[in-house]
């Protein structure tokens, strides 16, 4: 009798253990299904975010659709001044960069130069307005003045549809006595090919002493659009007539450097002011 009861109890215990394992298995399966559905929901939410705001990840606002190539550039020129070779792109830091040149197409000099940038949305409403002071005080006849601007208002990128580029200036009626030019220019590559090295000489062929001498090199892509600007180091910012000084400009080929096919030097200066006796 005792033996039969023991067998019955063993069978009951085995049945209870089986039920417990079955219940645990069901719980595990249901939990896995719930977790899978949660993951799918999260994936769908992320996909919606990318599709709705998608594109490049720029700014602290998250992901949103932004194609800078669709932004139009309107280069507003005047009779004496022409804006040319403008370019708009995203740099490696995902900042919107605008570059270009102001060319003095008149026979006189210009001063007090400011580049204006007006950003419009698709409805033609002005959303941002910026003014860029020029690198220099004077722009000689026939010379080009490069400019650039980094727009840091990333929350407005998605709204921009067009950028109007203009310029403010005044005529400068006096003629310069100094006249610096670049000559004996040559370029070559470093032994490892990592640097472009440009060498040349600045000569003051004018009839007077000059000061505040600045030398800029503007680089262009295959479409003649400005891609970057580099200021050249000069030992002296003052030069007397017929004086010469050599310069060397090194350009490092790295991930930060946009592609370019050509370059151009521009010299800016002021005549030395004579002290009254």
Secondary structure, 3 states (H helix, E strand, C coil): CHHHHHHHHHHHHHHHHHHHHHHHHHHHHHHHHHHHHHHHHHHHHHHHHHHHHCCCECCCCCECCCCHHHCEEEECCCCCEEEEEEEEEECCCCCEEEEEEEEECCCCEEEEEEEEEEEECCCCCEEEEEEEECCCCEECCCCEEEEEEEECCHHHHHHCCEEEEEEEEEEECCCCCCCEEEEEEEEEECCCCCEEEEEEEEEECCCCCEEEEEEEEEEECCCCCEEEEEEECCCCCCECCCCEEEEEEEEECCCCCCCCCEEEEEEEEEECCCCCC
